[in-house]
Amino acid sequence: MKAFVKKNTWLTRESFMDFGWGNGYVAIPKGHPLHGKDYDEIHNLMPALAVNGGLTFADSADNLKWEELPENSEGAWVVGFDTAHSWDTLEQWSKEAVMGEAEKLKNQLAEYVSA
């Protein structure tokens, strides 16, 4: 599993709300029991999962054309969270803080073993 971040470029600082630097993601390799699961399904399987605002993204790395994707992520399943909730701020969610939260998410997902 690999954690990575992507800068928020779809909201502007002039928008109606504040928000953090960006989003955090984890690339889940093929063979892991969470590979291919929607984010709601992951929350159902892992009710104690703790990440800012909960998971808000899931898709195949093969569908994404992001330069931020880790090397050798072909076939991986990418899940992530955002920092654009009403309580999020740039001061609270700097790039470093988002990366730390992505690493925390990676560690939680890595501990999952299917029942």
C-alpha positions as CSV (number, residue, x, y, z in Angstrom):
1,M,0.0,0.0,0.0
2,K,1.2,3.5,-0.8
3,A,-0.1,6.8,0.6
4,F,0.0,9.9,-1.5
5,V,-1.6,13.4,-1.7
6,K,-3.1,15.6,-4.4
7,K,-3.4,19.4,-4.1
8,N,-7.0,20.8,-4.3
9,T,-7.2,22.7,-7.6
10,W,-10.9,22.6,-8.1
11,L,-11.9,25.1,-5.4
12,T,-10.6,28.6,-5.2
13,R,-9.5,30.5,-2.1
14,E,-12.1,33.1,-3.1
15,S,-14.9,30.6,-2.8
16,F,-17.6,30.7,-0.1
17,M,-15.7,28.5,2.3
18,D,-12.2,27.7,3.6
19,F,-10.7,24.3,3.0
20,G,-7.4,22.4,3.4
21,W,-4.5,22.1,1.1
22,G,-5.7,18.9,-0.6
23,N,-6.8,15.3,-0.4
24,G,-5.1,12.2,0.8
25,Y,-5.2,8.8,-0.9
26,V,-4.0,5.2,-0.5
27,A,-3.3,2.9,-3.4
28,I,-4.5,-0.6,-2.4
29,P,-2.8,-3.4,-4.3
30,K,-4.6,-6.2,-6.1
31,G,-5.0,-9.2,-3.7
32,H,-5.8,-7.1,-0.7
33,P,-9.4,-7.8,0.6
34,L,-10.4,-4.1,0.3
35,H,-9.3,-3.9,-3.4
36,G,-12.3,-2.9,-5.5
37,K,-14.6,-2.0,-2.5
38,D,-16.5,1.3,-2.6
39,Y,-15.7,3.7,0.2
40,D,-19.1,3.2,1.9
41,E,-18.5,-0.6,1.8
42,I,-15.1,0.0,3.4
43,H,-16.7,2.0,6.2
44,N,-19.2,-0.8,6.7
45,L,-16.4,-3.4,6.9
46,M,-14.3,-1.1,9.2
47,P,-16.7,0.9,11.4
48,A,-13.8,2.2,13.5
49,L,-12.0,3.7,10.5
50,A,-10.9,7.2,11.5
51,V,-9.9,9.7,8.8
52,N,-10.9,13.3,8.3
53,G,-14.5,13.5,7.2
54,G,-14.5,9.8,6.3
55,L,-13.6,8.2,3.0
56,T,-15.0,10.2,0.1
57,F,-13.4,8.6,-3.0
58,A,-12.8,5.2,-4.5
59,D,-11.7,4.3,-8.1
60,S,-9.3,2.2,-10.0
61,A,-5.8,3.7,-10.5
62,D,-6.2,2.6,-14.1
63,N,-9.0,5.2,-14.5
64,L,-7.0,8.0,-13.1
65,K,-4.6,10.2,-15.0
66,W,-3.0,11.8,-12.0
67,E,0.7,12.6,-12.0
68,E,0.6,12.1,-8.2
69,L,-0.1,8.4,-8.5
70,P,2.7,6.3,-7.0
71,E,5.0,4.4,-9.4
72,N,3.8,0.9,-10.2
73,S,0.2,1.5,-9.2
74,E,-1.3,-0.1,-12.2
75,G,-4.2,-2.2,-11.2
76,A,-4.4,-0.7,-7.7
77,W,-7.6,0.5,-6.1
78,V,-7.4,4.1,-4.8
79,V,-9.4,5.3,-1.8
80,G,-9.2,8.7,-0.2
81,F,-10.5,11.6,1.9
82,D,-10.8,15.3,1.3
83,T,-10.2,18.4,3.4
84,A,-13.1,20.5,2.0
85,H,-15.5,20.0,4.8
86,S,-17.2,23.0,6.5
87,W,-14.8,22.6,9.5
88,D,-11.5,22.3,7.5
89,T,-9.0,25.1,7.1
90,L,-5.7,25.6,5.3
91,E,-4.0,26.2,8.7
92,Q,-5.3,22.9,10.0
93,W,-4.7,20.9,6.8
94,S,-1.4,21.9,5.4
95,K,0.3,19.5,2.8
96,E,2.2,17.9,5.7
97,A,-0.9,17.4,7.8
98,V,-2.7,15.8,4.8
99,M,0.2,13.5,4.2
100,G,0.2,12.5,7.8
101,E,-3.5,11.7,7.7
102,A,-3.0,9.7,4.5
103,E,-0.3,7.6,6.2
104,K,-2.7,7.1,9.1
105,L,-5.3,5.9,6.7
106,K,-2.8,3.6,5.0
107,N,-1.9,2.0,8.3
108,Q,-5.5,1.4,9.2
109,L,-6.3,-0.2,5.8
110,A,-3.2,-2.4,6.0
111,E,-4.4,-3.9,9.3
112,Y,-7.7,-5.0,7.7
113,V,-8.1,-8.7,7.4
114,S,-11.3,-10.1,5.9
115,A,-13.6,-11.9,8.3
